[in-house]
Amino acid sequence: MVMSPDVKERLEIVYDVAKTTFHWGFIPLVLYLGFRKGAEPGMPPLSILSLLWQ
């Protein structure tokens, strides 16, 4: 399959945007999902302050 230089350039841009989005968004996504789920029974409640303190 032969791709034109224009298609290759657009695919590189899409790849770079996806890589940057994953790089900067993974940890915030994990933190969001953890806070959304909440603490396990018997554990102290989750808060931003408790995340930064320990």
ModelCIF file with pLDDT and N, C-alpha, C, O atoms, coordinates in Angstrom:
data_MODEL
#
_entry.id   MODEL 
#
_entity.id                         1 
_entity.type                       polymer 
_entity.pdbx_number_of_molecules   1 
#
_entity_poly.entity_id                      1 
_entity_poly.type                           'polypeptide(L)' 
_entity_poly.nstd_linkage                   no 
_entity_poly.nstd_monomer                   no 
_entity_poly.pdbx_seq_one_letter_code       MVMSPDVKERLEIVYDVAKTTFHWGFIPLVLYLGFRKGAEPGMPPLSILSLLWQ 
_entity_poly.pdbx_seq_one_letter_code_can   MVMSPDVKERLEIVYDVAKTTFHWGFIPLVLYLGFRKGAEPGMPPLSILSLLWQ 
_entity_poly.pdbx_strand_id                 A 
#
loop_
_entity_poly_seq.entity_id 
_entity_poly_seq.num 
_entity_poly_seq.mon_id 
_entity_poly_seq.hetero 
1 1  MET n 
1 2  VAL n 
1 3  MET n 
1 4  SER n 
1 5  PRO n 
1 6  ASP n 
1 7  VAL n 
1 8  LYS n 
1 9  GLU n 
1 10 ARG n 
1 11 LEU n 
1 12 GLU n 
1 13 ILE n 
1 14 VAL n 
1 15 TYR n 
1 16 ASP n 
1 17 VAL n 
1 18 ALA n 
1 19 LYS n 
1 20 THR n 
1 21 THR n 
1 22 PHE n 
1 23 HIS n 
1 24 TRP n 
1 25 GLY n 
1 26 PHE n 
1 27 ILE n 
1 28 PRO n 
1 29 LEU n 
1 30 VAL n 
1 31 LEU n 
1 32 TYR n 
1 33 LEU n 
1 34 GLY n 
1 35 PHE n 
1 36 ARG n 
1 37 LYS n 
1 38 GLY n 
1 39 ALA n 
1 40 GLU n 
1 41 PRO n 
1 42 GLY n 
1 43 MET n 
1 44 PRO n 
1 45 PRO n 
1 46 LEU n 
1 47 SER n 
1 48 ILE n 
1 49 LEU n 
1 50 SER n 
1 51 LEU n 
1 52 LEU n 
1 53 TRP n 
1 54 GLN n 
#
_struct_asym.id          A 
_struct_asym.entity_id   1 
#
loop_
_ma_qa_metric.id 
_ma_qa_metric.mode 
_ma_qa_metric.name 
_ma_qa_metric.software_group_id 
_ma_qa_metric.type 
1 global pLDDT . pLDDT 
2 local  pLDDT . pLDDT 
#
_ma_qa_metric_global.metric_id      1 
_ma_qa_metric_global.metric_value   87.94 
_ma_qa_metric_global.model_id       1 
_ma_qa_metric_global.ordinal_id     1 
#
loop_
_ma_qa_metric_local.label_asym_id 
_ma_qa_metric_local.label_comp_id 
_ma_qa_metric_local.label_seq_id 
_ma_qa_metric_local.metric_id 
_ma_qa_metric_local.metric_value 
_ma_qa_metric_local.model_id 
_ma_qa_metric_local.ordinal_id 
A MET 1  2 77.00 1 1  
A VAL 2  2 86.00 1 2  
A MET 3  2 88.00 1 3  
A SER 4  2 93.00 1 4  
A PRO 5  2 91.00 1 5  
A ASP 6  2 94.00 1 6  
A VAL 7  2 94.00 1 7  
A LYS 8  2 95.00 1 8  
A GLU 9  2 96.00 1 9  
A ARG 10 2 96.00 1 10 
A LEU 11 2 96.00 1 11 
A GLU 12 2 97.00 1 12 
A ILE 13 2 97.00 1 13 
A VAL 14 2 97.00 1 14 
A TYR 15 2 97.00 1 15 
A ASP 16 2 97.00 1 16 
A VAL 17 2 97.00 1 17 
A ALA 18 2 97.00 1 18 
A LYS 19 2 97.00 1 19 
A THR 20 2 96.00 1 20 
A THR 21 2 96.00 1 21 
A PHE 22 2 95.00 1 22 
A HIS 23 2 94.00 1 23 
A TRP 24 2 96.00 1 24 
A GLY 25 2 95.00 1 25 
A PHE 26 2 94.00 1 26 
A ILE 27 2 91.00 1 27 
A PRO 28 2 90.00 1 28 
A LEU 29 2 91.00 1 29 
A VAL 30 2 90.00 1 30 
A LEU 31 2 86.00 1 31 
A TYR 32 2 88.00 1 32 
A LEU 33 2 89.00 1 33 
A GLY 34 2 84.00 1 34 
A PHE 35 2 84.00 1 35 
A ARG 36 2 85.00 1 36 
A LYS 37 2 84.00 1 37 
A GLY 38 2 82.00 1 38 
A ALA 39 2 80.00 1 39 
A GLU 40 2 83.00 1 40 
A PRO 41 2 87.00 1 41 
A GLY 42 2 84.00 1 42 
A MET 43 2 81.00 1 43 
A PRO 44 2 79.00 1 44 
A PRO 45 2 81.00 1 45 
A LEU 46 2 80.00 1 46 
A SER 47 2 82.00 1 47 
A ILE 48 2 79.00 1 48 
A LEU 49 2 82.00 1 49 
A SER 50 2 76.00 1 50 
A LEU 51 2 74.00 1 51 
A LEU 52 2 77.00 1 52 
A TRP 53 2 72.00 1 53 
A GLN 54 2 60.00 1 54 
#
loop_
_atom_site.group_PDB 
_atom_site.id 
_atom_site.type_symbol 
_atom_site.label_atom_id 
_atom_site.label_alt_id 
_atom_site.label_comp_id 
_atom_site.label_asym_id 
_atom_site.label_entity_id 
_atom_site.label_seq_id 
_atom_site.pdbx_PDB_ins_code 
_atom_site.Cartn_x 
_atom_site.Cartn_y 
_atom_site.Cartn_z 
_atom_site.occupancy 
_atom_site.B_iso_or_equiv 
_atom_site.pdbx_formal_charge 
_atom_site.auth_seq_id 
_atom_site.auth_comp_id 
_atom_site.auth_asym_id 
_atom_site.auth_atom_id 
_atom_site.pdbx_PDB_model_num 
ATOM 1   N N  . MET A 1 1  ? 0.850   -1.180 0.000  1.00 77.00 ? 1  MET A N  1 
ATOM 2   C CA . MET A 1 1  ? 0.000   0.000  0.000  1.00 77.00 ? 1  MET A CA 1 
ATOM 3   C C  . MET A 1 1  ? 0.892   1.238  0.000  1.00 77.00 ? 1  MET A C  1 
ATOM 4   O O  . MET A 1 1  ? 1.744   1.403  0.872  1.00 77.00 ? 1  MET A O  1 
ATOM 5   N N  . VAL A 1 2  ? 0.688   2.082  -0.965 1.00 86.00 ? 2  VAL A N  1 
ATOM 6   C CA . VAL A 1 2  ? 1.479   3.294  -1.103 1.00 86.00 ? 2  VAL A CA 1 
ATOM 7   C C  . VAL A 1 2  ? 0.644   4.466  -0.608 1.00 86.00 ? 2  VAL A C  1 
ATOM 8   O O  . VAL A 1 2  ? -0.487  4.680  -1.043 1.00 86.00 ? 2  VAL A O  1 
ATOM 9   N N  . MET A 1 3  ? 1.239   5.219  0.315  1.00 88.00 ? 3  MET A N  1 
ATOM 10  C CA . MET A 1 3  ? 0.542   6.399  0.845  1.00 88.00 ? 3  MET A CA 1 
ATOM 11  C C  . MET A 1 3  ? 1.219   7.651  0.320  1.00 88.00 ? 3  MET A C  1 
ATOM 12  O O  . MET A 1 3  ? 2.436   7.692  0.140  1.00 88.00 ? 3  MET A O  1 
ATOM 13  N N  . SER A 1 4  ? 0.425   8.648  0.085  1.00 93.00 ? 4  SER A N  1 
ATOM 14  C CA . SER A 1 4  ? 0.985   9.915  -0.365 1.00 93.00 ? 4  SER A CA 1 
ATOM 15  C C  . SER A 1 4  ? 1.650   10.619 0.824  1.00 93.00 ? 4  SER A C  1 
ATOM 16  O O  . SER A 1 4  ? 1.327   10.330 1.976  1.00 93.00 ? 4  SER A O  1 
ATOM 17  N N  . PRO A 1 5  ? 2.563   11.528 0.550  1.00 91.00 ? 5  PRO A N  1 
ATOM 18  C CA . PRO A 1 5  ? 3.227   12.260 1.639  1.00 91.00 ? 5  PRO A CA 1 
ATOM 19  C C  . PRO A 1 5  ? 2.239   13.041 2.512  1.00 91.00 ? 5  PRO A C  1 
ATOM 20  O O  . PRO A 1 5  ? 2.457   13.213 3.711  1.00 91.00 ? 5  PRO A O  1 
ATOM 21  N N  . ASP A 1 6  ? 1.157   13.507 1.897  1.00 94.00 ? 6  ASP A N  1 
ATOM 22  C CA . ASP A 1 6  ? 0.147   14.249 2.659  1.00 94.00 ? 6  ASP A CA 1 
ATOM 23  C C  . ASP A 1 6  ? -0.525  13.350 3.704  1.00 94.00 ? 6  ASP A C  1 
ATOM 24  O O  . ASP A 1 6  ? -0.748  13.774 4.838  1.00 94.00 ? 6  ASP A O  1 
ATOM 25  N N  . VAL A 1 7  ? -0.842  12.123 3.324  1.00 94.00 ? 7  VAL A N  1 
ATOM 26  C CA . VAL A 1 7  ? -1.473  11.174 4.248  1.00 94.00 ? 7  VAL A CA 1 
ATOM 27  C C  . VAL A 1 7  ? -0.502  10.812 5.364  1.00 94.00 ? 7  VAL A C  1 
ATOM 28  O O  . VAL A 1 7  ? -0.896  10.739 6.528  1.00 94.00 ? 7  VAL A O  1 
ATOM 29  N N  . LYS A 1 8  ? 0.760   10.586 5.021  1.00 95.00 ? 8  LYS A N  1 
ATOM 30  C CA . LYS A 1 8  ? 1.770   10.269 6.031  1.00 95.00 ? 8  LYS A CA 1 
ATOM 31  C C  . LYS A 1 8  ? 1.906   11.401 7.046  1.00 95.00 ? 8  LYS A C  1 
ATOM 32  O O  . LYS A 1 8  ? 2.009   11.160 8.248  1.00 95.00 ? 8  LYS A O  1 
ATOM 33  N N  . GLU A 1 9  ? 1.907   12.629 6.553  1.00 96.00 ? 9  GLU A N  1 
ATOM 34  C CA . GLU A 1 9  ? 2.036   13.787 7.434  1.00 96.00 ? 9  GLU A CA 1 
ATOM 35  C C  . GLU A 1 9  ? 0.842   13.881 8.395  1.00 96.00 ? 9  GLU A C  1 
ATOM 36  O O  . GLU A 1 9  ? 1.016   14.151 9.584  1.00 96.00 ? 9  GLU A O  1 
ATOM 37  N N  . ARG A 1 10 ? -0.348  13.660 7.879  1.00 96.00 ? 10 ARG A N  1 
ATOM 38  C CA . ARG A 1 10 ? -1.541  13.711 8.736  1.00 96.00 ? 10 ARG A CA 1 
ATOM 39  C C  . ARG A 1 10 ? -1.536  12.595 9.770  1.00 96.00 ? 10 ARG A C  1 
ATOM 40  O O  . ARG A 1 10 ? -1.926  12.814 10.917 1.00 96.00 ? 10 ARG A O  1 
ATOM 41  N N  . LEU A 1 11 ? -1.097  11.393 9.378  1.00 96.00 ? 11 LEU A N  1 
ATOM 42  C CA . LEU A 1 11 ? -1.007  10.292 10.337 1.00 96.00 ? 11 LEU A CA 1 
ATOM 43  C C  . LEU A 1 11 ? 0.023   10.576 11.425 1.00 96.00 ? 11 LEU A C  1 
ATOM 44  O O  . LEU A 1 11 ? -0.192  10.218 12.583 1.00 96.00 ? 11 LEU A O  1 
ATOM 45  N N  . GLU A 1 12 ? 1.137   11.211 11.072 1.00 97.00 ? 12 GLU A N  1 
ATOM 46  C CA . GLU A 1 12 ? 2.136   11.594 12.073 1.00 97.00 ? 12 GLU A CA 1 
ATOM 47  C C  . GLU A 1 12 ? 1.561   12.606 13.055 1.00 97.00 ? 12 GLU A C  1 
ATOM 48  O O  . GLU A 1 12 ? 1.836   12.531 14.253 1.00 97.00 ? 12 GLU A O  1 
ATOM 49  N N  . ILE A 1 13 ? 0.773   13.543 12.568 1.00 97.00 ? 13 ILE A N  1 
ATOM 50  C CA . ILE A 1 13 ? 0.154   14.536 13.452 1.00 97.00 ? 13 ILE A CA 1 
ATOM 51  C C  . ILE A 1 13 ? -0.831  13.857 14.402 1.00 97.00 ? 13 ILE A C  1 
ATOM 52  O O  . ILE A 1 13 ? -0.840  14.146 15.598 1.00 97.00 ? 13 ILE A O  1 
ATOM 53  N N  . VAL A 1 14 ? -1.650  12.965 13.876 1.00 97.00 ? 14 VAL A N  1 
ATOM 54  C CA . VAL A 1 14 ? -2.606  12.242 14.711 1.00 97.00 ? 14 VAL A CA 1 
ATOM 55  C C  . VAL A 1 14 ? -1.873  11.412 15.762 1.00 97.00 ? 14 VAL A C  1 
ATOM 56  O O  . VAL A 1 14 ? -2.278  11.372 16.923 1.00 97.00 ? 14 VAL A O  1 
ATOM 57  N N  . TYR A 1 15 ? -0.795  10.750 15.348 1.00 97.00 ? 15 TYR A N  1 
ATOM 58  C CA . TYR A 1 15 ? 0.000   9.943  16.282 1.00 97.00 ? 15 TYR A CA 1 
ATOM 59  C C  . TYR A 1 15 ? 0.599   10.815 17.383 1.00 97.00 ? 15 TYR A C  1 
ATOM 60  O O  . TYR A 1 15 ? 0.546   10.446 18.556 1.00 97.00 ? 15 TYR A O  1 
ATOM 61  N N  . ASP A 1 16 ? 1.164   11.960 17.026 1.00 97.00 ? 16 ASP A N  1 
ATOM 62  C CA . ASP A 1 16 ? 1.764   12.850 18.024 1.00 97.00 ? 16 ASP A CA 1 
ATOM 63  C C  . ASP A 1 16 ? 0.724   13.379 19.009 1.00 97.00 ? 16 ASP A C  1 
ATOM 64  O O  . ASP A 1 16 ? 0.993   13.464 20.208 1.00 97.00 ? 16 ASP A O  1 
ATOM 65  N N  . VAL A 1 17 ? -0.456  13.734 18.513 1.00 97.00 ? 17 VAL A N  1 
ATOM 66  C CA . VAL A 1 17 ? -1.515  14.231 19.396 1.00 97.00 ? 17 VAL A CA 1 
ATOM 67  C C  . VAL A 1 17 ? -1.979  13.125 20.333 1.00 97.00 ? 17 VAL A C  1 
ATOM 68  O O  . VAL A 1 17 ? -2.180  13.367 21.523 1.00 97.00 ? 17 VAL A O  1 
ATOM 69  N N  . ALA A 1 18 ? -2.150  11.920 19.811 1.00 97.00 ? 18 ALA A N  1 
ATOM 70  C CA . ALA A 1 18 ? -2.585  10.799 20.648 1.00 97.00 ? 18 ALA A CA 1 
ATOM 71  C C  . ALA A 1 18 ? -1.537  10.469 21.706 1.00 97.00 ? 18 ALA A C  1 
ATOM 72  O O  . ALA A 1 18 ? -1.882  10.204 22.857 1.00 97.00 ? 18 ALA A O  1 
ATOM 73  N N  . LYS A 1 19 ? -0.270  10.483 21.328 1.00 97.00 ? 19 LYS A N  1 
ATOM 74  C CA . LYS A 1 19 ? 0.807   10.191 22.267 1.00 97.00 ? 19 LYS A CA 1 
ATOM 75  C C  . LYS A 1 19 ? 0.867   11.238 23.376 1.00 97.00 ? 19 LYS A C  1 
ATOM 76  O O  . LYS A 1 19 ? 1.019   10.892 24.547 1.00 97.00 ? 19 LYS A O  1 
ATOM 77  N N  . THR A 1 20 ? 0.751   12.505 23.017 1.00 96.00 ? 20 THR A N  1 
ATOM 78  C CA . THR A 1 20 ? 0.792   13.578 24.011 1.00 96.00 ? 20 THR A CA 1 
ATOM 79  C C  . THR A 1 20 ? -0.423  13.511 24.932 1.00 96.00 ? 20 THR A C  1 
ATOM 80  O O  . THR A 1 20 ? -0.301  13.713 26.140 1.00 96.00 ? 20 THR A O  1 
ATOM 81  N N  . THR A 1 21 ? -1.582  13.230 24.370 1.00 96.00 ? 21 THR A N  1 
ATOM 82  C CA . THR A 1 21 ? -2.799  13.116 25.180 1.00 96.00 ? 21 THR A CA 1 
ATOM 83  C C  . THR A 1 21 ? -2.675  11.976 26.178 1.00 96.00 ? 21 THR A C  1 
ATOM 84  O O  . THR A 1 21 ? -3.023  12.142 27.347 1.00 96.00 ? 21 THR A O  1 
ATOM 85  N N  . PHE A 1 22 ? -2.194  10.845 25.747 1.00 95.00 ? 22 PHE A N  1 
ATOM 86  C CA . PHE A 1 22 ? -2.012  9.709  26.652 1.00 95.00 ? 22 PHE A CA 1 
ATOM 87  C C  . PHE A 1 22 ? -0.963  10.028 27.707 1.00 95.00 ? 22 PHE A C  1 
ATOM 88  O O  . PHE A 1 22 ? -1.145  9.713  28.882 1.00 95.00 ? 22 PHE A O  1 
ATOM 89  N N  . HIS A 1 23 ? 0.129   10.648 27.293 1.00 94.00 ? 23 HIS A N  1 
ATOM 90  C CA . HIS A 1 23 ? 1.231   10.963 28.207 1.00 94.00 ? 23 HIS A CA 1 
ATOM 91  C C  . HIS A 1 23 ? 0.769   11.873 29.337 1.00 94.00 ? 23 HIS A C  1 
ATOM 92  O O  . HIS A 1 23 ? 1.105   11.629 30.496 1.00 94.00 ? 23 HIS A O  1 
ATOM 93  N N  . TRP A 1 24 ? 0.010   12.911 29.026 1.00 96.00 ? 24 TRP A N  1 
ATOM 94  C CA . TRP A 1 24 ? -0.402  13.886 30.036 1.00 96.00 ? 24 TRP A CA 1 
ATOM 95  C C  . TRP A 1 24 ? -1.742  13.554 30.677 1.00 96.00 ? 24 TRP A C  1 
ATOM 96  O O  . TRP A 1 24 ? -2.096  14.172 31.681 1.00 96.00 ? 24 TRP A O  1 
ATOM 97  N N  . GLY A 1 25 ? -2.493  12.612 30.145 1.00 95.00 ? 25 GLY A N  1 
ATOM 98  C CA . GLY A 1 25 ? -3.819  12.342 30.664 1.00 95.00 ? 25 GLY A CA 1 
ATOM 99  C C  . GLY A 1 25 ? -3.970  11.057 31.448 1.00 95.00 ? 25 GLY A C  1 
ATOM 100 O O  . GLY A 1 25 ? -5.013  10.852 32.069 1.00 95.00 ? 25 GLY A O  1 
ATOM 101 N N  . PHE A 1 26 ? -2.972  10.175 31.447 1.00 94.00 ? 26 PHE A N  1 
ATOM 102 C CA . PHE A 1 26 ? -3.130  8.874  32.081 1.00 94.00 ? 26 PHE A CA 1 
ATOM 103 C C  . PHE A 1 26 ? -3.275  8.986  33.595 1.00 94.00 ? 26 PHE A C  1 
ATOM 104 O O  . PHE A 1 26 ? -4.230  8.450  34.157 1.00 94.00 ? 26 PHE A O  1 
ATOM 105 N N  . ILE A 1 27 ? -2.358  9.664  34.263 1.00 91.00 ? 27 ILE A N  1 
ATOM 106 C CA . ILE A 1 27 ? -2.401  9.767  35.726 1.00 91.00 ? 27 ILE A CA 1 
ATOM 107 C C  . ILE A 1 27 ? -3.647  10.528 36.184 1.00 91.00 ? 27 ILE A C  1 
ATOM 108 O O  . ILE A 1 27 ? -4.315  10.061 37.107 1.00 91.00 ? 27 ILE A O  1 
ATOM 109 N N  . PRO A 1 28 ? -3.996  11.673 35.590 1.00 90.00 ? 28 PRO A N  1 
ATOM 110 C CA . PRO A 1 28 ? -5.248  12.315 36.006 1.00 90.00 ? 28 PRO A CA 1 
ATOM 111 C C  . PRO A 1 28 ? -6.474  11.421 35.815 1.00 90.00 ? 28 PRO A C  1 
ATOM 112 O O  . PRO A 1 28 ? -7.397  11.466 36.628 1.00 90.00 ? 28 PRO A O  1 
ATOM 113 N N  . LEU A 1 29 ? -6.498  10.618 34.765 1.00 91.00 ? 29 LEU A N  1 
ATOM 114 C CA . LEU A 1 29 ? -7.617  9.700  34.550 1.00 91.00 ? 29 LEU A CA 1 
ATOM 115 C C  . LEU A 1 29 ? -7.672  8.660  35.665 1.00 91.00 ? 29 LEU A C  1 
ATOM 116 O O  . LEU A 1 29 ? -8.749  8.379  36.192 1.00 91.00 ? 29 LEU A O  1 
ATOM 117 N N  . VAL A 1 30 ? -6.540  8.093  36.025 1.00 90.00 ? 30 VAL A N  1 
ATOM 118 C CA . VAL A 1 30 ? -6.502  7.098  37.096 1.00 90.00 ? 30 VAL A CA 1 
ATOM 119 C C  . VAL A 1 30 ? -6.940  7.717  38.417 1.00 90.00 ? 30 VAL A C  1 
ATOM 120 O O  . VAL A 1 30 ? -7.698  7.097  39.163 1.00 90.00 ? 30 VAL A O  1 
ATOM 121 N N  . LEU A 1 31 ? -6.483  8.915  38.716 1.00 86.00 ? 31 LEU A N  1 
ATOM 122 C CA . LEU A 1 31 ? -6.898  9.597  39.950 1.00 86.00 ? 31 LEU A CA 1 
ATOM 123 C C  . LEU A 1 31 ? -8.392  9.894  39.939 1.00 86.00 ? 31 LEU A C  1 
ATOM 124 O O  . LEU A 1 31 ? -9.069  9.698  40.947 1.00 86.00 ? 31 LEU A O  1 
ATOM 125 N N  . TYR A 1 32 ? -8.907  10.362 38.815 1.00 88.00 ? 32 TYR A N  1 
ATOM 126 C CA . TYR A 1 32 ? -10.334 10.641 38.702 1.00 88.00 ? 32 TYR A CA 1 
ATOM 127 C C  . TYR A 1 32 ? -11.162 9.385  38.950 1.00 88.00 ? 32 TYR A C  1 
ATOM 128 O O  . TYR A 1 32 ? -12.132 9.411  39.708 1.00 88.00 ? 32 TYR A O  1 
ATOM 129 N N  . LEU A 1 33 ? -10.776 8.292  38.309 1.00 89.00 ? 33 LEU A N  1 
ATOM 130 C CA . LEU A 1 33 ? -11.535 7.056  38.484 1.00 89.00 ? 33 LEU A CA 1 
ATOM 131 C C  . LEU A 1 33 ? -11.457 6.557  39.924 1.00 89.00 ? 33 LEU A C  1 
ATOM 132 O O  . LEU A 1 33 ? -12.439 6.038  40.453 1.00 89.00 ? 33 LEU A O  1 
ATOM 133 N N  . GLY A 1 34 ? -10.303 6.708  40.557 1.00 84.00 ? 34 GLY A N  1 
ATOM 134 C CA . GLY A 1 34 ? -10.165 6.298  41.952 1.00 84.00 ? 34 GLY A CA 1 
ATOM 135 C C  . GLY A 1 34 ? -11.026 7.123  42.889 1.00 84.00 ? 34 GLY A C  1 
ATOM 136 O O  . GLY A 1 34 ? -11.683 6.575  43.774 1.00 84.00 ? 34 GLY A O  1 
ATOM 137 N N  . PHE A 1 35 ? -11.027 8.442  42.701 1.00 84.00 ? 35 PHE A N  1 
ATOM 138 C CA . PHE A 1 35 ? -11.862 9.299  43.543 1.00 84.00 ? 35 PHE A CA 1 
ATOM 139 C C  . PHE A 1 35 ? -13.338 9.075  43.267 1.00 84.00 ? 35 PHE A C  1 
ATOM 140 O O  . PHE A 1 35 ? -14.165 9.185  44.172 1.00 84.00 ? 35 PHE A O  1 
ATOM 141 N N  . ARG A 1 36 ? -13.669 8.764  42.034 1.00 85.00 ? 36 ARG A N  1 
ATOM 142 C CA . ARG A 1 36 ? -15.068 8.522  41.686 1.00 85.00 ? 36 ARG A CA 1 
ATOM 143 C C  . ARG A 1 36 ? -15.583 7.254  42.367 1.00 85.00 ? 36 ARG A C  1 
ATOM 144 O O  . ARG A 1 36 ? -16.729 7.200  42.814 1.00 85.00 ? 36 ARG A O  1 
ATOM 145 N N  . LYS A 1 37 ? -14.725 6.240  42.439 1.00 84.00 ? 37 LYS A N  1 
ATOM 146 C CA . LYS A 1 37 ? -15.125 4.982  43.069 1.00 84.00 ? 37 LYS A CA 1 
ATOM 147 C C  . LYS A 1 37 ? -15.259 5.151  44.576 1.00 84.00 ? 37 LYS A C  1 
ATOM 148 O O  . LYS A 1 37 ? -16.179 4.600  45.181 1.00 84.00 ? 37 LYS A O  1 
ATOM 149 N N  . GLY A 1 38 ? -14.360 5.901  45.181 1.00 82.00 ? 38 GLY A N  1 
ATOM 150 C CA . GLY A 1 38 ? -14.402 6.113  46.617 1.00 82.00 ? 38 GLY A CA 1 
ATOM 151 C C  . GLY A 1 38 ? -13.503 5.137  47.353 1.00 82.00 ? 38 GLY A C  1 
ATOM 152 O O  . GLY A 1 38 ? -12.891 4.254  46.751 1.00 82.00 ? 38 GLY A O  1 
ATOM 153 N N  . ALA A 1 39 ? -13.435 5.310  48.648 1.00 80.00 ? 39 ALA A N  1 
ATOM 154 C CA . ALA A 1 39 ? -12.582 4.479  49.480 1.00 80.00 ? 39 ALA A CA 1 
ATOM 155 C C  . ALA A 1 39 ? -13.244 3.131  49.737 1.00 80.00 ? 39 ALA A C  1 
ATOM 156 O O  . ALA A 1 39 ? -14.467 3.003  49.694 1.00 80.00 ? 39 ALA A O  1 
ATOM 157 N N  . GLU A 1 40 ? -12.416 2.139  50.003 1.00 83.00 ? 40 GLU A N  1 
ATOM 158 C CA . GLU A 1 40 ? -12.913 0.826  50.386 1.00 83.00 ? 40 GLU A CA 1 
ATOM 159 C C  . GLU A 1 40 ? -13.527 0.913  51.784 1.00 83.00 ? 40 GLU A C  1 
ATOM 160 O O  . GLU A 1 40 ? -13.142 1.781  52.567 1.00 83.00 ? 40 GLU A O  1 
ATOM 161 N N  . PRO A 1 41 ? -14.467 0.037  52.108 1.00 87.00 ? 41 PRO A N  1 
ATOM 162 C CA . PRO A 1 41 ? -15.032 0.054  53.457 1.00 87.00 ? 41 PRO A CA 1 
ATOM 163 C C  . PRO A 1 41 ? -13.940 -0.160 54.512 1.00 87.00 ? 41 PRO A C  1 
ATOM 164 O O  . PRO A 1 41 ? -13.090 -1.040 54.374 1.00 87.00 ? 41 PRO A O  1 
ATOM 165 N N  . GLY A 1 42 ? -13.980 0.648  55.548 1.00 84.00 ? 42 GLY A N  1 
ATOM 166 C CA . GLY A 1 42 ? -12.999 0.551  56.619 1.00 84.00 ? 42 GLY A CA 1 
ATOM 167 C C  . GLY A 1 42 ? -11.770 1.416  56.412 1.00 84.00 ? 42 GLY A C  1 
ATOM 168 O O  . GLY A 1 42 ? -10.929 1.510  57.306 1.00 84.00 ? 42 GLY A O  1 
ATOM 169 N N  . MET A 1 43 ? -11.649 2.050  55.253 1.00 81.00 ? 43 MET A N  1 
ATOM 170 C CA . MET A 1 43 ? -10.499 2.913  54.982 1.00 81.00 ? 43 MET A CA 1 
ATOM 171 C C  . MET A 1 43 ? -10.909 4.368  55.176 1.00 81.00 ? 43 MET A C  1 
ATOM 172 O O  . MET A 1 43 ? -12.091 4.697  55.088 1.00 81.00 ? 43 MET A O  1 
ATOM 173 N N  . PRO A 1 44 ? -9.929  5.246  55.440 1.00 79.00 ? 44 PRO A N  1 
ATOM 174 C CA . PRO A 1 44 ? -10.275 6.668  55.588 1.00 79.00 ? 44 PRO A CA 1 
ATOM 175 C C  . PRO A 1 44 ? -10.791 7.232  54.263 1.00 79.00 ? 44 PRO A C  1 
ATOM 176 O O  . PRO A 1 44 ? -10.429 6.740  53.194 1.00 79.00 ? 44 PRO A O  1 
ATOM 177 N N  . PRO A 1 45 ? -11.632 8.258  54.332 1.00 81.00 ? 45 PRO A N  1 
ATOM 178 C CA . PRO A 1 45 ? -12.176 8.837  53.097 1.00 81.00 ? 45 PRO A CA 1 
ATOM 179 C C  . PRO A 1 45 ? -11.076 9.483  52.249 1.00 81.00 ? 45 PRO A C  1 
ATOM 180 O O  . PRO A 1 45 ? -10.072 9.969  52.769 1.00 81.00 ? 45 PRO A O  1 
ATOM 181 N N  . LEU A 1 46 ? -11.292 9.476  50.941 1.00 80.00 ? 46 LEU A N  1 
ATOM 182 C CA . LEU A 1 46 ? -10.332 10.069 50.020 1.00 80.00 ? 46 LEU A CA 1 
ATOM 183 C C  . LEU A 1 46 ? -10.571 11.571 49.896 1.00 80.00 ? 46 LEU A C  1 
ATOM 184 O O  . LEU A 1 46 ? -11.710 12.036 49.862 1.00 80.00 ? 46 LEU A O  1 
ATOM 185 N N  . SER A 1 47 ? -9.481  12.310 49.829 1.00 82.00 ? 47 SER A N  1 
ATOM 186 C CA . SER A 1 47 ? -9.561  13.742 49.542 1.00 82.00 ? 47 SER A CA 1 
ATOM 187 C C  . SER A 1 47 ? -8.263  14.157 48.860 1.00 82.00 ? 47 SER A C  1 
ATOM 188 O O  . SER A 1 47 ? -7.264  13.441 48.918 1.00 82.00 ? 47 SER A O  1 
ATOM 189 N N  . ILE A 1 48 ? -8.288  15.294 48.228 1.00 79.00 ? 48 ILE A N  1 
ATOM 190 C CA . ILE A 1 48 ? -7.089  15.798 47.564 1.00 79.00 ? 48 ILE A CA 1 
ATOM 191 C C  . ILE A 1 48 ? -5.990  16.050 48.588 1.00 79.00 ? 48 ILE A C  1 
ATOM 192 O O  . ILE A 1 48 ? -4.820  15.768 48.331 1.00 79.00 ? 48 ILE A O  1 
ATOM 193 N N  . LEU A 1 49 ? -6.366  16.577 49.741 1.00 82.00 ? 49 LEU A N  1 
ATOM 194 C CA . LEU A 1 49 ? -5.379  16.849 50.782 1.00 82.00 ? 49 LEU A CA 1 
ATOM 195 C C  . LEU A 1 49 ? -4.717  15.571 51.268 1.00 82.00 ? 49 LEU A C  1 
ATOM 196 O O  . LEU A 1 49 ? -3.504  15.557 51.477 1.00 82.00 ? 49 LEU A O  1 
ATOM 197 N N  . SER A 1 50 ? -5.476  14.497 51.454 1.00 76.00 ? 50 SER A N  1 
ATOM 198 C CA . SER A 1 50 ? -4.877  13.241 51.890 1.00 76.00 ? 50 SER A CA 1 
ATOM 199 C C  . SER A 1 50 ? -3.978  12.658 50.799 1.00 76.00 ? 50 SER A C  1 
ATOM 200 O O  . SER A 1 50 ? -2.998  11.980 51.109 1.00 76.00 ? 50 SER A O  1 
ATOM 201 N N  . LEU A 1 51 ? -4.294  12.910 49.535 1.00 74.00 ? 51 LEU A N  1 
ATOM 202 C CA . LEU A 1 51 ? -3.453  12.447 48.439 1.00 74.00 ? 51 LEU A CA 1 
ATOM 203 C C  . LEU A 1 51 ? -2.105  13.172 48.455 1.00 74.00 ? 51 LEU A C  1 
ATOM 204 O O  . LEU A 1 51 ? -1.065  12.553 48.233 1.00 74.00 ? 51 LEU A O  1 
ATOM 205 N N  . LEU A 1 52 ? -2.120  14.462 48.713 1.00 77.00 ? 52 LEU A N  1 
ATOM 206 C CA . LEU A 1 52 ? -0.889  15.249 48.715 1.00 77.00 ? 52 LEU A CA 1 
ATOM 207 C C  . LEU A 1 52 ? -0.074  15.070 49.994 1.00 77.00 ? 52 LEU A C  1 
ATOM 208 O O  . LEU A 1 52 ? 1.146   15.231 49.975 1.00 77.00 ? 52 LEU A O  1 
ATOM 209 N N  . TRP A 1 53 ? -0.737  14.738 51.105 1.00 72.00 ? 53 TRP A N  1 
ATOM 210 C CA . TRP A 1 53 ? -0.043  14.667 52.383 1.00 72.00 ? 53 TRP A CA 1 
ATOM 211 C C  . TRP A 1 53 ? 0.837   13.438 52.467 1.00 72.00 ? 53 TRP A C  1 
ATOM 212 O O  . TRP A 1 53 ? 1.936   13.519 53.017 1.00 72.00 ? 53 TRP A O  1 
ATOM 213 N N  . GLN A 1 54 ? 0.406   12.314 51.952 1.00 60.00 ? 54 GLN A N  1 
ATOM 214 C CA . GLN A 1 54 ? 1.183   11.079 52.122 1.00 60.00 ? 54 GLN A CA 1 
ATOM 215 C C  . GLN A 1 54 ? 1.925   10.755 50.921 1.00 60.00 ? 54 GLN A C  1 
ATOM 216 O O  . GLN A 1 54 ? 2.633   9.749  50.885 1.00 60.00 ? 54 GLN A O  1 
#
